[in-house]
Amino acid sequence: MIDATLSLDPAFVVGPVRRRTFGSFVEHLGRCVYTGIHDPEHPDADEDGFRPDVMELTRQMGVSTVRYPGGNFVSGYRWEDGVGPRDQRPVRLDLAWHSSDPNLVGVDEFMRWCEKTGVEPMMAINLGTRGVQEALDLLEYCNVPGGTHFSDLRRKNGREEPYRIKMWCLGNEMDGPWQIGHKTAHEYGRLAAETARAMRMIDPTVELVVCGSSSAEMDTFGAWEHTVLTETYEFVDLISAHAYYWDKDDDLGSFLASATNMDHFIESVAATADAVRAAGKHTKRINISFDEWNVWYMDRAESVPPKGDDWPVAPVLLEDHYTVADAVVVGNLLISLLRHTDRVHSASLAQLVNVIAPIMTEPGGRAYKQTTYYPFEQAAKFAAGDVLQVGIDAPTYETKKYGDVSTIDAVATRDPETGAVTVFAVNRHQDEAAQLRIDLRTLGDLDLVEATQLTHDDLTWRTTADDDARVVPVPNDTVKIVDGVLTAELPRVSWNVLRLG
């Protein structure tokens, strides 16, 4: 058994826990929308065709925001196709995923789903095949009370009051050659600046996210952020970051250390933004919207879109079935996002349903939770107050991708009003349990409220609709507090939550 010590002090605060850290993502991709959130043939579907079971699982999971409608999809999307009478809406080719979209779900339907589910919308606009005017038209439709063409069209379509959407993404992954309307950093930066400036003329209160790099592995990473922010700094609030991880080349050790890469990604983007801030003599600070992150096995067959004349509606795409190891990595990525709460002001787990998702559905049938559901649910539920700096003293292990990394990673939150503390920790060691020690005396007189762990002897175990409850967070009975010092055993490759109050 390895030994590890965590050091906490309420005086060392990173920043507040931000509810927008626990966002998700719904894209018109595969079965995320159709037979995912929307399934009018389901026996329990509501009057809008939405699945109540998916809405309830979304609420239980603690999802705060949902980004929509893409993703790669948005770079060819005509939002007008998805409003008005459904029987008059056109079917369009989706070039991003070689599919067809019947436009049965559009802006109004998605906004009703958000209101029913209790999440904040994060709307993405098309800066691939479209531009400033189309973005203004959509903003007018959504946020202007009435008396204009598009606001009155919304009222005609049944929504009297404006939606007042706050968060807007200025396109998606425009650095990627795979993106419809792919642009150079300068081309995109100019377009984003023009769009942002005009949008603020309609609604000065909008919060705008400009596209950062789609991956830290892009050849243009860093330079892209610098150029784009040089063009847009005064007109935007956040810059996006996207990252996906998977057990590539059968290298579990590196995969379990994926948060090391996320840490570096966040710190590099923040440093670049601050460099632009200094060079431009700006006063405000640009922060990060990590609005796509997850485990995604891109090399699997289910991630390959259809070809040729096959343009199906809602094909099975990107339907990864997650393991116990995947859940531990997702938990560790949440630790990274919380640890950087001073700069990460929003994040979106990609995606919510069926497509690389924590929630899976059967068309017309059952919905169930994947292993990755639980770390997200617990972090969203129990992270509260301030994020504390955590000193970690633990052995390291060598990885092929990241060199030596700590066997233990952790973050802690503290509610300054109640003094309640929650510690989220992962043990990355593939073979050894860890004996964890935390001196709690600087935090006040604390008792154990609850301690749970998520792990399994078989790290490749996956949930199914028939068996989705065998691997869930269960009590950790090893936790003790003696004279203000907490000790606990953390199993190998495990996600752990320690709640103190």
C-alpha positions in Angstrom: 0.0 0.0 0.0 1.3 3.5 -0.9 1.2 6.4 1.5 -0.2 9.8 0.5 -0.9 13.1 2.4 -3.2 15.9 1.4 -2.7 19.4 3.0 -5.6 21.8 3.2 -6.0 25.3 4.6 -9.1 27.5 4.4 -7.0 30.5 3.8 -5.7 29.2 0.5 -8.6 29.6 -1.9 -8.4 29.1 -5.7 -11.8 30.7 -6.4 -15.5 29.9 -6.1 -17.2 26.7 -7.2 -18.9 27.7 -10.5 -22.1 26.0 -11.3 -21.4 26.4 -15.0 -18.5 24.0 -14.6 -21.1 21.2 -14.6 -22.5 21.9 -18.0 -23.1 19.4 -20.8 -23.7 19.4 -24.6 -26.5 18.4 -27.0 -25.5 18.3 -30.6 -27.5 17.1 -33.7 -25.2 14.1 -34.0 -26.1 10.5 -34.0 -28.8 9.7 -31.5 -28.2 12.6 -29.1 -31.3 14.5 -30.1 -33.5 12.0 -32.0 -34.3 9.0 -29.7 -32.0 10.7 -27.1 -33.7 13.8 -25.6 -36.5 13.6 -28.2 -38.5 10.4 -28.9 -42.1 11.1 -29.7 -42.8 7.3 -30.2 -41.7 6.6 -26.6 -44.7 5.6 -24.5 -43.9 8.2 -21.8 -43.0 11.1 -24.2 -44.5 14.4 -23.3 -46.6 16.7 -25.5 -43.4 18.0 -27.2 -42.0 14.5 -27.8 -39.4 14.7 -25.0 -38.4 11.8 -22.8 -39.2 12.5 -19.2 -36.7 9.8 -18.1 -33.9 11.6 -19.8 -35.0 14.9 -18.3 -35.1 13.4 -14.8 -31.6 11.8 -15.2 -30.3 15.2 -16.4 -31.7 16.9 -13.3 -30.3 14.2 -11.0 -26.9 14.5 -12.7 -26.8 18.1 -11.8 -26.3 19.5 -15.3 -26.3 23.3 -15.1 -25.9 24.4 -18.8 -26.3 22.7 -22.1 -24.5 23.8 -25.3 -26.5 23.5 -28.5 -26.8 22.7 -31.5 -23.1 21.8 -32.0 -20.3 21.0 -32.4 -19.3 20.4 -36.0 -23.0 20.3 -36.9 -23.4 24.1 -36.3 -21.0 25.1 -39.0 -23.5 24.1 -41.7 -26.7 24.8 -39.7 -29.5 27.1 -40.9 -31.4 27.8 -37.7 -34.5 29.0 -39.7 -35.1 25.5 -40.8 -35.9 24.5 -37.2 -38.7 27.0 -36.4 -42.3 27.2 -37.4 -44.8 24.4 -38.2 -43.0 21.0 -38.1 -44.7 19.7 -41.2 -43.2 22.5 -43.2 -39.6 22.2 -42.1 -37.1 20.9 -44.7 -34.9 17.9 -44.3 -31.2 19.0 -44.7 -28.0 17.2 -45.3 -25.6 17.4 -42.3 -22.1 17.4 -43.9 -20.3 17.2 -40.6 -21.6 13.7 -39.7 -22.9 12.6 -43.2 -26.4 12.4 -41.9 -29.8 13.9 -42.6 -31.6 16.2 -40.1 -35.4 16.5 -40.3 -35.4 19.6 -38.2 -38.1 18.3 -35.8 -36.2 19.8 -33.0 -35.0 23.4 -33.4 -34.6 26.6 -31.3 -38.0 26.7 -29.8 -38.2 23.0 -28.9 -34.7 23.1 -27.4 -35.6 26.1 -25.3 -38.7 24.4 -24.0 -36.6 21.3 -23.2 -34.2 23.6 -21.2 -37.0 25.2 -19.3 -38.5 21.8 -18.4 -35.2 20.3 -17.4 -34.0 23.4 -15.5 -30.8 24.0 -17.4 -29.3 27.2 -18.8 -28.9 27.2 -22.6 -25.6 27.9 -24.3 -26.4 28.7 -27.9 -23.8 28.2 -30.7 -24.0 30.2 -34.0 -22.9 29.2 -37.4 -19.7 31.0 -38.5 -18.7 28.3 -41.0 -21.1 28.8 -43.9 -22.8 31.9 -42.5 -21.8 35.1 -40.8 -22.7 38.4 -39.0 -26.3 38.8 -40.3 -27.4 35.3 -39.6 -26.1 35.6 -36.1 -28.0 38.8 -35.6 -31.2 37.3 -36.9 -30.9 34.4 -34.4 -30.2 36.8 -31.5 -33.1 38.9 -32.5 -35.4 35.9 -32.7 -34.3 34.7 -29.2 -33.7 37.9 -27.2 -35.7 40.9 -28.6 -39.2 41.2 -26.9 -41.1 42.1 -30.1 -41.9 44.6 -32.8 -39.3 43.4 -35.3 -39.4 40.7 -38.0 -37.7 37.9 -36.2 -39.0 38.7 -32.7 -42.5 38.7 -34.1 -41.8 35.5 -35.9 -40.9 33.9 -32.6 -44.2 35.2 -31.1 -46.1 33.9 -34.1 -44.5 30.5 -33.5 -45.9 30.5 -30.0 -43.4 32.1 -27.7 -44.5 35.5 -26.5 -41.6 36.4 -24.1 -38.0 36.5 -25.3 -35.7 33.7 -24.2 -32.9 36.1 -23.1 -30.1 33.6 -23.8 -26.9 34.8 -22.1 -24.2 32.5 -23.4 -23.3 32.3 -27.1 -20.5 30.4 -28.8 -19.1 32.3 -31.8 -18.8 29.2 -34.0 -17.1 25.9 -33.3 -13.6 24.6 -33.8 -12.8 26.9 -36.7 -9.1 26.0 -36.5 -10.0 22.4 -37.6 -9.5 21.5 -41.3 -12.5 19.1 -40.9 -14.7 22.0 -40.1 -17.2 23.3 -42.7 -15.9 26.9 -43.5 -12.5 26.3 -41.8 -10.6 29.5 -41.5 -7.2 30.8 -40.6 -6.8 32.4 -37.2 -6.8 35.9 -38.7 -9.8 35.2 -40.9 -11.8 33.8 -38.0 -10.7 36.4 -35.6 -11.9 39.2 -37.8 -15.3 37.5 -38.4 -15.7 36.7 -34.7 -14.9 40.3 -33.8 -17.4 41.7 -36.3 -20.1 39.3 -35.1 -19.5 40.0 -31.4 -19.5 43.7 -31.9 -22.8 43.6 -33.8 -24.4 41.2 -31.3 -23.7 43.5 -28.5 -25.4 46.3 -30.4 -28.6 44.3 -30.0 -28.0 42.9 -26.5 -25.1 44.3 -24.5 -25.6 41.7 -21.8 -24.6 38.6 -23.8 -21.6 36.6 -22.8 -19.6 35.5 -25.8 -17.2 32.6 -26.2 -14.7 32.8 -29.0 -13.2 29.6 -30.5 -9.9 28.5 -29.2 -8.0 25.4 -30.4 -9.9 22.2 -30.9 -7.0 20.3 -29.3 -3.7 21.1 -27.6 -2.2 18.7 -30.2 -3.1 21.1 -33.1 0.0 22.4 -34.9 -1.5 25.9 -34.5 -2.2 25.6 -30.8 -1.1 28.7 -28.9 -0.5 30.8 -32.0 -4.2 30.4 -32.9 -5.3 31.7 -29.4 -2.9 34.6 -29.6 -4.1 35.8 -33.0 -7.8 35.3 -32.4 -7.7 37.1 -29.0 -5.7 39.9 -30.5 -8.6 40.5 -32.9 -11.4 39.9 -30.4 -10.2 40.7 -26.9 -12.4 43.7 -26.1 -15.6 42.0 -27.6 -15.6 38.6 -26.0 -15.6 37.1 -22.5 -14.3 33.6 -22.8 -12.2 31.5 -25.1 -13.0 27.8 -25.7 -10.9 24.7 -25.0 -11.7 21.2 -26.3 -10.0 17.9 -25.2 -10.8 14.2 -25.5 -8.9 11.3 -24.0 -8.9 7.6 -24.5 -6.8 4.5 -23.7 -4.7 4.7 -26.8 -2.1 2.0 -27.6 -3.1 0.0 -24.6 -1.4 2.5 -22.3 -3.5 2.5 -19.2 -0.9 4.3 -17.1 -0.9 7.4 -19.4 -4.7 7.3 -19.8 -5.2 7.4 -16.1 -3.0 10.5 -16.0 -5.0 12.4 -18.7 -5.8 15.2 -16.2 -2.1 16.1 -16.4 -2.6 17.1 -20.0 -5.8 19.0 -19.2 -3.9 20.9 -16.5 -1.2 21.9 -19.0 -3.9 22.8 -21.6 -5.7 25.1 -19.3 -2.6 26.8 -18.0 -1.2 27.3 -21.5 -4.5 28.9 -22.8 -4.6 31.2 -19.7 -1.0 32.2 -20.2 -1.6 33.1 -23.8 -4.7 35.1 -23.0 -2.8 37.0 -20.3 0.0 37.7 -22.8 -2.5 39.3 -25.2 -4.0 41.2 -22.3 -0.6 42.6 -21.4 0.4 43.4 -25.0 -3.0 45.2 -25.7 -3.0 47.0 -22.3 -6.4 45.6 -21.6 -7.9 45.7 -18.1 -10.4 42.8 -18.2 -9.3 39.2 -18.1 -10.4 36.6 -20.6 -11.3 33.2 -19.0 -11.9 29.8 -20.4 -15.0 27.9 -21.5 -13.9 24.2 -21.6 -17.0 23.4 -23.6 -16.0 20.0 -24.9 -14.3 17.4 -22.8 -14.7 13.7 -22.2 -13.3 10.3 -22.8 -13.9 9.4 -26.5 -12.5 6.4 -28.3 -12.1 8.1 -31.7 -10.5 5.0 -33.3 -13.6 2.7 -32.8 -15.9 1.8 -35.6 -18.9 3.6 -34.1 -17.0 6.9 -34.5 -16.9 6.5 -38.3 -19.7 8.4 -40.1 -21.7 6.9 -43.0 -20.4 7.3 -46.6 -21.6 7.7 -50.1 -25.4 7.9 -50.7 -26.2 6.8 -47.2 -27.5 9.9 -45.3 -29.5 8.4 -42.4 -31.4 10.2 -39.7 -30.0 9.7 -36.3 -27.5 6.9 -37.0 -25.6 5.1 -34.3 -22.5 7.3 -34.0 -19.9 7.8 -31.2 -21.8 5.4 -28.8 -18.9 4.6 -26.6 -19.8 2.2 -23.7 -17.7 3.3 -20.8 -15.6 1.2 -18.4 -14.7 1.6 -14.7 -11.3 3.1 -15.8 -13.1 5.6 -18.0 -15.2 6.7 -15.0 -12.1 7.3 -12.9 -10.5 9.4 -15.7 -13.7 11.5 -16.0 -13.6 12.1 -12.3 -10.0 13.1 -12.5 -10.8 15.6 -15.4 -13.5 17.1 -13.1 -10.8 17.5 -10.5 -8.7 19.4 -13.0 -11.5 21.7 -14.0 -12.3 22.5 -10.4 -8.7 23.0 -9.5 -8.6 25.8 -12.2 -11.8 27.5 -11.2 -10.0 30.8 -11.2 -9.7 30.6 -15.0 -12.3 27.9 -16.1 -15.6 29.7 -15.8 -17.7 27.3 -17.8 -17.4 23.7 -19.0 -19.5 21.2 -21.0 -19.2 17.4 -20.8 -19.6 16.2 -24.4 -22.2 14.9 -24.8 -25.3 14.3 -22.7 -27.2 11.4 -24.3 -26.1 8.4 -26.4 -23.2 10.2 -28.1 -20.0 9.7 -25.9 -22.5 10.2 -23.1 -23.2 9.4 -19.4 -26.9 8.6 -20.3 -27.9 6.0 -22.8 -31.4 5.2 -24.2 -33.1 2.5 -26.2 -35.4 4.0 -28.9 -38.9 3.8 -27.4 -37.4 1.9 -24.4 -35.2 2.2 -21.3 -32.7 4.9 -20.3 -29.8 4.0 -18.1 -26.6 5.5 -16.6 -23.1 4.8 -17.7 -20.2 4.5 -15.3 -19.1 8.1 -16.1 -22.5 9.4 -14.8 -21.5 9.0 -11.2 -18.4 11.1 -10.8 -20.2 14.0 -12.6 -23.3 13.6 -10.4 -21.3 13.6 -7.2 -19.1 16.5 -8.2 -22.1 18.6 -9.2 -24.0 17.7 -6.1 -21.3 18.1 -3.4 -18.8 20.7 -4.7 -19.9 23.9 -2.9 -18.4 27.2 -1.7 -14.8 27.7 -2.5 -12.2 25.5 -4.2 -9.2 25.1 -1.9 -5.6 24.6 -3.0 -4.5 21.1 -2.2 -0.9 20.1 -1.4 -0.3 16.5 -2.5 2.5 14.4 -1.2 2.4 11.0 -2.9 4.6 8.6 -4.8 4.9 9.0 -8.6 4.8 6.5 -11.4 6.2 6.7 -14.9 4.0 7.2 -17.9 4.9 7.0 -21.6 3.1 10.2 -22.5 3.5 12.5 -19.5 6.6 11.3 -17.6 6.4 10.9 -13.9 2.9 11.7 -12.4 1.5 11.5 -9.0 -0.4 8.3 -8.0 -2.9 10.5 -6.2 -4.8 13.5 -7.5 -7.3 15.5 -5.5 -9.2 18.7 -5.1 -11.3 20.0 -2.2 -14.1 22.5 -1.7 -15.3 24.3 1.4 -18.5 26.1 2.2 -17.4 29.2 4.1 -20.8 29.6 5.7 -21.1 26.1 7.1 -17.5 25.0 7.1 -18.5 21.8 5.3 -15.6 20.3 3.3 -15.7 17.8 0.4 -12.5 16.1 -0.9 -12.6 14.5 -4.4 -9.7 12.1 -5.0 -8.5 9.5 -7.4 -6.0 6.8 -7.0 -4.3 6.2 -10.4 -2.1 3.3 -9.3 -2.9 0.2 -11.3 -1.9 -2.3 -8.6 -1.8 -0.6 -5.1 -4.3 0.8 -2.7 -3.3 4.1 -1.1 -3.3 5.0 2.6 -4.5 8.6 2.6 -3.8 11.1 5.5 -5.4 14.5 5.8 -4.8 16.8 8.8 -8.1 18.5 9.3 -7.2 20.7 12.3 -6.8 23.9 10.3 -10.4 23.4 9.0 -12.2 23.4 12.3 -14.0 20.6 14.2 -15.1 18.3 11.4 -16.9 14.9 11.5 -17.3 12.4 8.7 -20.7 12.8 6.9 -20.1 10.3 4.1 -17.3 8.5 2.3 -17.8 6.7 -1.0 -15.7 5.0 -3.6 -16.2 3.8 -7.2 -14.0 1.0 -8.3 -14.2 -2.6 -9.5 -11.8 -5.6 -9.7 -12.5 -5.6 -13.5 -11.5 -2.2 -14.8 -13.1 -3.0 -18.2 -16.5 -3.6 -16.7 -19.3 -1.7 -18.6 -22.9 -1.0 -17.8 -25.8 -2.2 -19.9 -29.5 -1.5 -19.9 -29.9 -4.8 -18.0 -27.1 -4.2 -15.6 -26.4 -0.5 -14.7 -26.2 -0.7 -10.9 -23.4 -3.2 -10.2 -20.7 -0.6 -10.2 -21.9 2.6 -8.4 -20.4 4.7 -5.6 -20.5 2.6 -2.4 -19.5 3.4 1.2 -15.8 3.4 2.1 -15.7 2.0 5.6 -12.0 2.5 6.1 -12.3 6.2 6.8 -11.5 7.3 10.4 -10.9 10.7 12.1 -8.7 10.6 15.2 -7.5 13.8 16.9 -8.3 15.8 13.9 -6.5 13.6 11.4 -8.4 11.7 8.7 -7.1 8.4 7.4 -8.7 6.4 4.5 -7.8 3.6 2.2 -8.3 4.4 -1.5 -8.6 1.3 -3.7 -6.4 1.0 -6.8 -7.9 2.9 -9.9 -10.7 4.5 -7.9 -12.8 7.7 -7.7 -13.4 8.7 -4.1 -15.6 11.4 -2.3 -15.0 12.3 1.3 -17.7 14.6 2.8 -17.0 16.3 6.2 -19.2 18.6 8.2 
